[in-house]
Amino acid sequence: MNNVQQEFEETLKRIQSQNGVVGVIVVNNNGDLITSTLDNRSSVSHAEMIMKLADNAKGFVRNLDPSNELTVLRMGSKRREVLVAPGKDFIIIVLQKQNHKSFMKSIANSL
């Protein structure tokens, strides 16, 4: 295993070990599944929807400031948070449980 692959695997393990993480999906920029901790059907379904959303978010950020780029997209619902981190060659999608101390929940409650 080369250093890049080893670092990638260690990063995935570190993400998965975080409290509340339900799943991690990694896709390439074409939307092809690289790896996932979820079943294949859920992984593909989540990846398709999130890829569309991430593309729109990237465009939105560029429209606001052409010299800027999207680094992380974070969304929350009552039960889950989704974090999307687009990279040069792949996109990491993290699904986690919404906890009572969550930043996203505190925003939603203040609206």
N, CA, C and O atoms as CSV, one atom per row, in Angstrom:
chain,resi,resn,atom,element,x,y,z
A,1,MET,N,N,0.852,-1.177,0.000
A,1,MET,CA,C,0.000,0.000,0.000
A,1,MET,C,C,0.898,1.242,0.000
A,1,MET,O,O,1.805,1.358,0.824
A,2,ASN,N,N,0.643,2.153,-0.917
A,2,ASN,CA,C,1.476,3.361,-0.972
A,2,ASN,C,C,1.016,4.380,0.078
A,2,ASN,O,O,-0.034,4.216,0.700
A,3,ASN,N,N,1.813,5.426,0.262
A,3,ASN,CA,C,1.542,6.422,1.314
A,3,ASN,C,C,0.215,7.127,1.135
A,3,ASN,O,O,-0.495,7.364,2.112
A,4,VAL,N,N,-0.133,7.469,-0.099
A,4,VAL,CA,C,-1.398,8.168,-0.356
A,4,VAL,C,C,-2.574,7.274,0.015
A,4,VAL,O,O,-3.515,7.715,0.674
A,5,GLN,N,N,-2.515,6.024,-0.410
A,5,GLN,CA,C,-3.597,5.093,-0.105
A,5,GLN,C,C,-3.689,4.838,1.403
A,5,GLN,O,O,-4.784,4.758,1.960
A,6,GLN,N,N,-2.547,4.713,2.048
A,6,GLN,CA,C,-2.527,4.488,3.490
A,6,GLN,C,C,-3.108,5.693,4.234
A,6,GLN,O,O,-3.881,5.530,5.179
A,7,GLU,N,N,-2.737,6.891,3.809
A,7,GLU,CA,C,-3.265,8.113,4.429
A,7,GLU,C,C,-4.778,8.207,4.220
A,7,GLU,O,O,-5.512,8.605,5.125
A,8,PHE,N,N,-5.238,7.838,3.023
A,8,PHE,CA,C,-6.670,7.832,2.700
A,8,PHE,C,C,-7.413,6.878,3.636
A,8,PHE,O,O,-8.439,7.246,4.208
A,9,GLU,N,N,-6.902,5.663,3.795
A,9,GLU,CA,C,-7.529,4.667,4.664
A,9,GLU,C,C,-7.556,5.140,6.118
A,9,GLU,O,O,-8.555,4.948,6.812
A,10,GLU,N,N,-6.480,5.748,6.575
A,10,GLU,CA,C,-6.420,6.251,7.949
A,10,GLU,C,C,-7.417,7.382,8.158
A,10,GLU,O,O,-8.043,7.471,9.214
A,11,THR,N,N,-7.568,8.239,7.166
A,11,THR,CA,C,-8.538,9.335,7.248
A,11,THR,C,C,-9.952,8.783,7.353
A,11,THR,O,O,-10.743,9.259,8.167
A,12,LEU,N,N,-10.278,7.787,6.539
A,12,LEU,CA,C,-11.611,7.176,6.599
A,12,LEU,C,C,-11.863,6.548,7.964
A,12,LEU,O,O,-12.951,6.698,8.520
A,13,LYS,N,N,-10.889,5.857,8.504
A,13,LYS,CA,C,-11.049,5.243,9.825
A,13,LYS,C,C,-11.264,6.308,10.890
A,13,LYS,O,O,-12.085,6.134,11.791
A,14,ARG,N,N,-10.529,7.406,10.788
A,14,ARG,CA,C,-10.659,8.494,11.762
A,14,ARG,C,C,-12.063,9.106,11.692
A,14,ARG,O,O,-12.669,9.393,12.724
A,15,ILE,N,N,-12.571,9.301,10.482
A,15,ILE,CA,C,-13.923,9.853,10.321
A,15,ILE,C,C,-14.954,8.899,10.895
A,15,ILE,O,O,-15.845,9.313,11.636
A,16,GLN,N,N,-14.836,7.620,10.553
A,16,GLN,CA,C,-15.797,6.614,11.008
A,16,GLN,C,C,-15.813,6.466,12.522
A,16,GLN,O,O,-16.835,6.097,13.102
A,17,SER,N,N,-14.686,6.753,13.163
A,17,SER,CA,C,-14.608,6.575,14.608
A,17,SER,C,C,-15.236,7.728,15.384
A,17,SER,O,O,-15.387,7.640,16.603
A,18,GLN,N,N,-15.603,8.806,14.697
A,18,GLN,CA,C,-16.199,9.950,15.381
A,18,GLN,C,C,-17.586,9.595,15.900
A,18,GLN,O,O,-18.340,8.878,15.241
A,19,ASN,N,N,-17.909,10.091,17.062
A,19,ASN,CA,C,-19.189,9.821,17.694
A,19,ASN,C,C,-20.341,10.266,16.789
A,19,ASN,O,O,-20.353,11.398,16.306
A,20,GLY,N,N,-21.291,9.388,16.565
A,20,GLY,CA,C,-22.487,9.720,15.804
A,20,GLY,C,C,-22.404,9.467,14.312
A,20,GLY,O,O,-23.416,9.592,13.624
A,21,VAL,N,N,-21.241,9.117,13.782
A,21,VAL,CA,C,-21.124,8.878,12.343
A,21,VAL,C,C,-21.861,7.593,11.997
A,21,VAL,O,O,-21.601,6.533,12.566
A,22,VAL,N,N,-22.797,7.712,11.043
A,22,VAL,CA,C,-23.616,6.594,10.604
A,22,VAL,C,C,-23.028,5.954,9.351
A,22,VAL,O,O,-23.117,4.740,9.168
A,23,GLY,N,N,-22.434,6.765,8.496
A,23,GLY,CA,C,-21.875,6.233,7.264
A,23,GLY,C,C,-20.953,7.220,6.582
A,23,GLY,O,O,-21.053,8.432,6.771
A,24,VAL,N,N,-20.050,6.668,5.779
A,24,VAL,CA,C,-19.131,7.470,4.987
A,24,VAL,C,C,-19.163,6.934,3.565
A,24,VAL,O,O,-19.053,5.729,3.336
A,25,ILE,N,N,-19.317,7.848,2.615
A,25,ILE,CA,C,-19.350,7.498,1.193
A,25,ILE,C,C,-18.276,8.320,0.504
A,25,ILE,O,O,-18.152,9.521,0.747
A,26,VAL,N,N,-17.500,7.676,-0.353
A,26,VAL,CA,C,-16.497,8.387,-1.137
A,26,VAL,C,C,-16.767,8.076,-2.604
A,26,VAL,O,O,-16.839,6.916,-3.007
A,27,VAL,N,N,-16.914,9.140,-3.391
A,27,VAL,CA,C,-17.129,8.998,-4.833
A,27,VAL,C,C,-16.094,9.835,-5.573
A,27,VAL,O,O,-15.555,10.799,-5.030
A,28,ASN,N,N,-15.827,9.457,-6.812
A,28,ASN,CA,C,-14.957,10.308,-7.610
A,28,ASN,C,C,-15.782,11.452,-8.180
A,28,ASN,O,O,-16.992,11.506,-7.964
A,29,ASN,N,N,-15.153,12.354,-8.894
A,29,ASN,CA,C,-15.864,13.541,-9.398
A,29,ASN,C,C,-16.884,13.224,-10.482
A,29,ASN,O,O,-17.676,14.089,-10.856
A,30,ASN,N,N,-16.876,11.995,-10.993
A,30,ASN,CA,C,-17.894,11.563,-11.949
A,30,ASN,C,C,-19.086,10.928,-11.240
A,30,ASN,O,O,-20.079,10.575,-11.877
A,31,GLY,N,N,-18.984,10.786,-9.918
A,31,GLY,CA,C,-20.062,10.179,-9.144
A,31,GLY,C,C,-19.935,8.679,-8.986
A,31,GLY,O,O,-20.835,8.038,-8.444
A,32,ASP,N,N,-18.821,8.101,-9.453
A,32,ASP,CA,C,-18.608,6.664,-9.312
A,32,ASP,C,C,-18.183,6.345,-7.884
A,32,ASP,O,O,-17.314,7.009,-7.319
A,33,LEU,N,N,-18.797,5.336,-7.319
A,33,LEU,CA,C,-18.532,4.945,-5.941
A,33,LEU,C,C,-17.110,4.391,-5.804
A,33,LEU,O,O,-16.720,3.477,-6.531
A,34,ILE,N,N,-16.349,4.947,-4.875
A,34,ILE,CA,C,-15.003,4.449,-4.577
A,34,ILE,C,C,-15.073,3.501,-3.390
A,34,ILE,O,O,-14.570,2.378,-3.447
A,35,THR,N,N,-15.701,3.963,-2.314
A,35,THR,CA,C,-15.877,3.117,-1.132
A,35,THR,C,C,-17.034,3.667,-0.308
A,35,THR,O,O,-17.399,4.836,-0.428
A,36,SER,N,N,-17.601,2.812,0.524
A,36,SER,CA,C,-18.699,3.237,1.378
A,36,SER,C,C,-18.856,2.266,2.529
A,36,SER,O,O,-18.539,1.082,2.413
A,37,THR,N,N,-19.352,2.786,3.643
A,37,THR,CA,C,-19.670,1.931,4.780
A,37,THR,C,C,-21.149,1.540,4.765
A,37,THR,O,O,-21.600,0.779,5.621
A,38,LEU,N,N,-21.896,2.053,3.802
A,38,LEU,CA,C,-23.314,1.720,3.654
A,38,LEU,C,C,-23.481,0.633,2.600
A,38,LEU,O,O,-22.536,0.309,1.882
A,39,ASP,N,N,-24.677,0.074,2.509
A,39,ASP,CA,C,-24.935,-0.899,1.450
A,39,ASP,C,C,-24.884,-0.197,0.094
A,39,ASP,O,O,-25.020,1.025,0.020
A,40,ASN,N,N,-24.690,-0.961,-0.968
A,40,ASN,CA,C,-24.471,-0.397,-2.296
A,40,ASN,C,C,-25.654,0.451,-2.761
A,40,ASN,O,O,-25.455,1.539,-3.302
A,41,ARG,N,N,-26.859,-0.020,-2.562
A,41,ARG,CA,C,-28.046,0.715,-3.030
A,41,ARG,C,C,-28.157,2.084,-2.348
A,41,ARG,O,O,-28.383,3.093,-3.015
A,42,SER,N,N,-27.998,2.117,-1.031
A,42,SER,CA,C,-28.055,3.379,-0.292
A,42,SER,C,C,-26.913,4.302,-0.700
A,42,SER,O,O,-27.099,5.509,-0.853
A,43,SER,N,N,-25.740,3.723,-0.872
A,43,SER,CA,C,-24.568,4.523,-1.250
A,43,SER,C,C,-24.779,5.215,-2.583
A,43,SER,O,O,-24.530,6.414,-2.711
A,44,VAL,N,N,-25.232,4.473,-3.569
A,44,VAL,CA,C,-25.445,5.033,-4.909
A,44,VAL,C,C,-26.547,6.084,-4.877
A,44,VAL,O,O,-26.413,7.145,-5.486
A,45,SER,N,N,-27.633,5.794,-4.172
A,45,SER,CA,C,-28.749,6.734,-4.082
A,45,SER,C,C,-28.322,8.040,-3.414
A,45,SER,O,O,-28.596,9.123,-3.930
A,46,HIS,N,N,-27.654,7.935,-2.271
A,46,HIS,CA,C,-27.182,9.131,-1.565
A,46,HIS,C,C,-26.199,9.912,-2.432
A,46,HIS,O,O,-26.284,11.136,-2.536
A,47,ALA,N,N,-25.274,9.200,-3.047
A,47,ALA,CA,C,-24.238,9.859,-3.851
A,47,ALA,C,C,-24.842,10.630,-5.021
A,47,ALA,O,O,-24.423,11.752,-5.304
A,48,GLU,N,N,-25.817,10.040,-5.699
A,48,GLU,CA,C,-26.450,10.722,-6.842
A,48,GLU,C,C,-27.096,12.034,-6.415
A,48,GLU,O,O,-26.900,13.070,-7.051
A,49,MET,N,N,-27.863,11.983,-5.339
A,49,MET,CA,C,-28.553,13.184,-4.874
A,49,MET,C,C,-27.573,14.241,-4.378
A,49,MET,O,O,-27.714,15.426,-4.681
A,50,ILE,N,N,-26.589,13.803,-3.623
A,50,ILE,CA,C,-25.651,14.751,-3.028
A,50,ILE,C,C,-24.722,15.351,-4.076
A,50,ILE,O,O,-24.321,16.508,-3.955
A,51,MET,N,N,-24.372,14.573,-5.110
A,51,MET,CA,C,-23.538,15.114,-6.192
A,51,MET,C,C,-24.241,16.293,-6.871
A,51,MET,O,O,-23.617,17.317,-7.151
A,52,LYS,N,N,-25.529,16.144,-7.131
A,52,LYS,CA,C,-26.298,17.235,-7.752
A,52,LYS,C,C,-26.300,18.468,-6.845
A,52,LYS,O,O,-26.075,19.590,-7.299
A,53,LEU,N,N,-26.556,18.239,-5.576
A,53,LEU,CA,C,-26.588,19.339,-4.614
A,53,LEU,C,C,-25.220,20.011,-4.491
A,53,LEU,O,O,-25.131,21.238,-4.452
A,54,ALA,N,N,-24.160,19.211,-4.430
A,54,ALA,CA,C,-22.805,19.761,-4.314
A,54,ALA,C,C,-22.428,20.571,-5.557
A,54,ALA,O,O,-21.784,21.614,-5.446
A,55,ASP,N,N,-22.828,20.094,-6.737
A,55,ASP,CA,C,-22.558,20.850,-7.967
A,55,ASP,C,C,-23.255,22.203,-7.932
A,55,ASP,O,O,-22.672,23.219,-8.310
A,56,ASN,N,N,-24.506,22.212,-7.476
A,56,ASN,CA,C,-25.236,23.480,-7.362
A,56,ASN,C,C,-24.580,24.403,-6.336
A,56,ASN,O,O,-24.464,25.607,-6.564
A,57,ALA,N,N,-24.156,23.841,-5.215
A,57,ALA,CA,C,-23.505,24.642,-4.182
A,57,ALA,C,C,-22.181,25.218,-4.681
A,57,ALA,O,O,-21.859,26.370,-4.393
A,58,LYS,N,N,-21.409,24.421,-5.430
A,58,LYS,CA,C,-20.151,24.922,-6.009
A,58,LYS,C,C,-20.428,26.109,-6.921
A,58,LYS,O,O,-19.736,27.125,-6.860
A,59,GLY,N,N,-21.453,25.973,-7.774
A,59,GLY,CA,C,-21.818,27.065,-8.674
A,59,GLY,C,C,-22.271,28.302,-7.931
A,59,GLY,O,O,-21.937,29.422,-8.318
A,60,PHE,N,N,-23.022,28.108,-6.873
A,60,PHE,CA,C,-23.500,29.216,-6.064
A,60,PHE,C,C,-22.336,29.987,-5.453
A,60,PHE,O,O,-22.308,31.217,-5.489
A,61,VAL,N,N,-21.373,29.253,-4.890
A,61,VAL,CA,C,-20.205,29.892,-4.274
A,61,VAL,C,C,-19.413,30.658,-5.324
A,61,VAL,O,O,-18.970,31.778,-5.070
A,62,ARG,N,N,-19.229,30.063,-6.509
A,62,ARG,CA,C,-18.489,30.742,-7.588
A,62,ARG,C,C,-19.223,31.991,-8.067
A,62,ARG,O,O,-18.591,32.995,-8.397
A,63,ASN,N,N,-20.553,31.934,-8.105
A,63,ASN,CA,C,-21.333,33.108,-8.515
A,63,ASN,C,C,-21.192,34.251,-7.522
A,63,ASN,O,O,-21.183,35.419,-7.913
A,64,LEU,N,N,-21.083,33.923,-6.249
A,64,LEU,CA,C,-20.894,34.956,-5.233
A,64,LEU,C,C,-19.514,35.588,-5.332
A,64,LEU,O,O,-19.356,36.800,-5.187
A,65,ASP,N,N,-18.512,34.738,-5.584
A,65,ASP,CA,C,-17.127,35.204,-5.651
A,65,ASP,C,C,-16.332,34.230,-6.524
A,65,ASP,O,O,-15.983,33.141,-6.068
A,66,PRO,N,N,-16.043,34.610,-7.775
A,66,PRO,CA,C,-15.361,33.702,-8.703
A,66,PRO,C,C,-13.993,33.213,-8.222
A,66,PRO,O,O,-13.494,32.201,-8.714
A,67,SER,N,N,-13.387,33.910,-7.278
A,67,SER,CA,C,-12.078,33.480,-6.788
A,67,SER,C,C,-12.194,32.503,-5.614
A,67,SER,O,O,-11.181,32.045,-5.085
A,68,ASN,N,N,-13.430,32.183,-5.207
A,68,ASN,CA,C,-13.670,31.328,-4.059
A,68,ASN,C,C,-14.132,29.949,-4.516
A,68,ASN,O,O,-14.546,29.780,-5.663
A,69,GLU,N,N,-14.063,28.969,-3.626
A,69,GLU,CA,C,-14.559,27.643,-3.955
A,69,GLU,C,C,-15.163,26.984,-2.719
A,69,GLU,O,O,-14.815,27.312,-1.585
A,70,LEU,N,N,-16.067,26.056,-2.965
A,70,LEU,CA,C,-16.731,25.331,-1.891
A,70,LEU,C,C,-15.740,24.373,-1.233
A,70,LEU,O,O,-15.064,23.608,-1.923
A,71,THR,N,N,-15.652,24.411,0.088
A,71,THR,CA,C,-14.773,23.486,0.799
A,71,THR,C,C,-15.566,22.444,1.572
A,71,THR,O,O,-15.176,21.277,1.615
A,72,VAL,N,N,-16.681,22.852,2.187
A,72,VAL,CA,C,-17.534,21.926,2.929
A,72,VAL,C,C,-18.976,22.400,2.810
A,72,VAL,O,O,-19.268,23.592,2.907
A,73,LEU,N,N,-19.861,21.448,2.599
A,73,LEU,CA,C,-21.294,21.726,2.591
A,73,LEU,C,C,-21.878,20.925,3.748
A,73,LEU,O,O,-21.679,19.713,3.836
A,74,ARG,N,N,-22.599,21.605,4.631
A,74,ARG,CA,C,-23.169,20.947,5.806
A,74,ARG,C,C,-24.668,21.195,5.823
A,74,ARG,O,O,-25.126,22.333,5.729
A,75,MET,N,N,-25.425,20.107,5.945
A,75,MET,CA,C,-26.887,20.193,5.969
A,75,MET,C,C,-27.397,19.429,7.182
A,75,MET,O,O,-26.795,18.443,7.606
A,76,GLY,N,N,-28.485,19.882,7.719
A,76,GLY,CA,C,-29.046,19.196,8.873
A,76,GLY,C,C,-30.536,19.004,8.746
A,76,GLY,O,O,-31.236,19.835,8.168
A,77,SER,N,N,-31.015,17.908,9.287
A,77,SER,CA,C,-32.438,17.655,9.424
A,77,SER,C,C,-32.681,17.301,10.888
A,77,SER,O,O,-31.755,17.369,11.696
A,78,LYS,N,N,-33.878,16.935,11.235
A,78,LYS,CA,C,-34.158,16.603,12.626
A,78,LYS,C,C,-33.366,15.389,13.089
A,78,LYS,O,O,-32.998,15.304,14.261
A,79,ARG,N,N,-33.099,14.447,12.187
A,79,ARG,CA,C,-32.446,13.200,12.585
A,79,ARG,C,C,-31.008,13.052,12.114
A,79,ARG,O,O,-30.246,12.300,12.721
A,80,ARG,N,N,-30.615,13.745,11.056
A,80,ARG,CA,C,-29.294,13.531,10.467
A,80,ARG,C,C,-28.617,14.837,10.095
A,80,ARG,O,O,-29.270,15.853,9.857
A,81,GLU,N,N,-27.307,14.786,10.052
A,81,GLU,CA,C,-26.504,15.835,9.446
A,81,GLU,C,C,-25.731,15.185,8.312
A,81,GLU,O,O,-25.305,14.034,8.415
A,82,VAL,N,N,-25.557,15.924,7.242
A,82,VAL,CA,C,-24.778,15.450,6.103
A,82,VAL,C,C,-23.680,16.465,5.860
A,82,VAL,O,O,-23.938,17.660,5.717
A,83,LEU,N,N,-22.452,15.976,5.816
A,83,LEU,CA,C,-21.309,16.828,5.512
A,83,LEU,C,C,-20.718,16.356,4.193
A,83,LEU,O,O,-20.482,15.164,3.996
A,84,VAL,N,N,-20.486,17.291,3.303
A,84,VAL,CA,C,-19.949,16.983,1.983
A,84,VAL,C,C,-18.662,17.777,1.821
A,84,VAL,O,O,-18.658,19.003,1.932
A,85,ALA,N,N,-17.574,17.072,1.558
A,85,ALA,CA,C,-16.280,17.719,1.377
A,85,ALA,C,C,-15.744,17.386,-0.012
A,85,ALA,O,O,-15.165,16.320,-0.224
A,86,PRO,N,N,-15.942,18.310,-0.960
A,86,PRO,CA,C,-15.425,18.050,-2.307
A,86,PRO,C,C,-13.921,18.288,-2.361
A,86,PRO,O,O,-13.424,19.299,-1.865
A,87,GLY,N,N,-13.217,17.364,-2.955
A,87,GLY,CA,C,-11.782,17.496,-3.142
A,87,GLY,C,C,-11.448,17.584,-4.618
A,87,GLY,O,O,-12.343,17.672,-5.459
A,88,LYS,N,N,-10.184,17.561,-4.927
A,88,LYS,CA,C,-9.744,17.644,-6.323
A,88,LYS,C,C,-10.175,16.409,-7.107
A,88,LYS,O,O,-10.662,16.525,-8.232
A,89,ASP,N,N,-10.000,15.227,-6.519
A,89,ASP,CA,C,-10.251,13.979,-7.232
A,89,ASP,C,C,-11.455,13.190,-6.722
A,89,ASP,O,O,-11.919,12.270,-7.396
A,90,PHE,N,N,-11.960,13.533,-5.555
A,90,PHE,CA,C,-13.079,12.779,-4.998
A,90,PHE,C,C,-13.879,13.641,-4.034
A,90,PHE,O,O,-13.458,14.733,-3.651
A,91,ILE,N,N,-15.034,13.129,-3.653
A,91,ILE,CA,C,-15.929,13.809,-2.718
A,91,ILE,C,C,-16.202,12.861,-1.558
A,91,ILE,O,O,-16.547,11.698,-1.767
A,92,ILE,N,N,-16.048,13.358,-0.344
A,92,ILE,CA,C,-16.361,12.577,0.848
A,92,ILE,C,C,-17.701,13.050,1.388
A,92,ILE,O,O,-17.925,14.246,1.576
A,93,ILE,N,N,-18.584,12.094,1.632
A,93,ILE,CA,C,-19.912,12.372,2.181
A,93,ILE,C,C,-19.995,11.665,3.526
A,93,ILE,O,O,-19.784,10.455,3.612
A,94,VAL,N,N,-20.299,12.418,4.573
A,94,VAL,CA,C,-20.402,11.845,5.915
A,94,VAL,C,C,-21.827,12.040,6.407
A,94,VAL,O,O,-22.353,13.153,6.403
A,95,LEU,N,N,-22.440,10.951,6.828
A,95,LEU,CA,C,-23.775,10.984,7.418
A,95,LEU,C,C,-23.607,10.748,8.910
A,95,LEU,O,O,-22.956,9.792,9.332
A,96,GLN,N,N,-24.199,11.628,9.699
A,96,GLN,CA,C,-24.090,11.451,11.143
A,96,GLN,C,C,-25.415,11.730,11.817
A,96,GLN,O,O,-26.269,12.445,11.294
A,97,LYS,N,N,-25.562,11.144,12.998
A,97,LYS,CA,C,-26.762,11.370,13.803
A,97,LYS,C,C,-26.780,12.814,14.268
A,97,LYS,O,O,-25.744,13.395,14.588
A,98,GLN,N,N,-27.960,13.373,14.298
A,98,GLN,CA,C,-28.142,14.708,14.847
A,98,GLN,C,C,-28.160,14.563,16.361
A,98,GLN,O,O,-28.972,13.799,16.884
A,99,ASN,N,N,-27.306,15.257,17.073
A,99,ASN,CA,C,-27.345,15.153,18.528
A,99,ASN,C,C,-27.931,16.426,19.114
A,99,ASN,O,O,-28.028,17.444,18.428
A,100,HIS,N,N,-28.316,16.370,20.362
A,100,HIS,CA,C,-29.019,17.499,20.978
A,100,HIS,C,C,-28.144,18.740,21.117
A,100,HIS,O,O,-28.681,19.835,21.284
A,101,LYS,N,N,-26.833,18.616,21.055
A,101,LYS,CA,C,-25.953,19.769,21.191
A,101,LYS,C,C,-25.452,20.271,19.840
A,101,LYS,O,O,-24.563,21.120,19.776
A,102,SER,N,N,-26.020,19.749,18.779
A,102,SER,CA,C,-25.534,20.057,17.442
A,102,SER,C,C,-25.672,21.534,17.079
A,102,SER,O,O,-26.654,22.192,17.422
A,103,PHE,N,N,-24.669,22.025,16.382
A,103,PHE,CA,C,-24.680,23.386,15.858
A,103,PHE,C,C,-25.870,23.591,14.921
A,103,PHE,O,O,-26.557,24.610,14.994
A,104,MET,N,N,-26.107,22.616,14.040
A,104,MET,CA,C,-27.197,22.739,13.079
A,104,MET,C,C,-28.548,22.797,13.796
A,104,MET,O,O,-29.425,23.568,13.406
A,105,LYS,N,N,-28.714,21.993,14.827
A,105,LYS,CA,C,-29.972,22.000,15.560
A,105,LYS,C,C,-30.183,23.333,16.275
A,105,LYS,O,O,-31.305,23.833,16.346
A,106,SER,N,N,-29.107,23.903,16.802
A,106,SER,CA,C,-29.250,25.183,17.496
A,106,SER,C,C,-29.659,26.295,16.523
A,106,SER,O,O,-30.407,27.201,16.890
A,107,ILE,N,N,-29.176,26.225,15.310
A,107,ILE,CA,C,-29.593,27.204,14.292
A,107,ILE,C,C,-31.064,27.023,13.975
A,107,ILE,O,O,-31.821,27.993,13.949
A,108,ALA,N,N,-31.477,25.772,13.730
A,108,ALA,CA,C,-32.874,25.492,13.377
A,108,ALA,C,C,-33.819,25.928,14.501
A,108,ALA,O,O,-34.899,26.457,14.237
A,109,ASN,N,N,-33.418,25.709,15.732
A,109,ASN,CA,C,-34.268,26.087,16.860
A,109,ASN,C,C,-34.377,27.585,17.028
A,109,ASN,O,O,-35.347,28.063,17.616
A,110,SER,N,N,-33.418,28.338,16.535
A,110,SER,CA,C,-33.452,29.797,16.680
A,110,SER,C,C,-34.278,30.477,15.593
A,110,SER,O,O,-34.521,31.681,15.661
A,111,LEU,N,N,-34.708,29.714,14.594
A,111,LEU,CA,C,-35.506,30.316,13.502
A,111,LEU,C,C,-36.956,30.428,13.853
A,111,LEU,O,O,-37.751,30.909,13.046
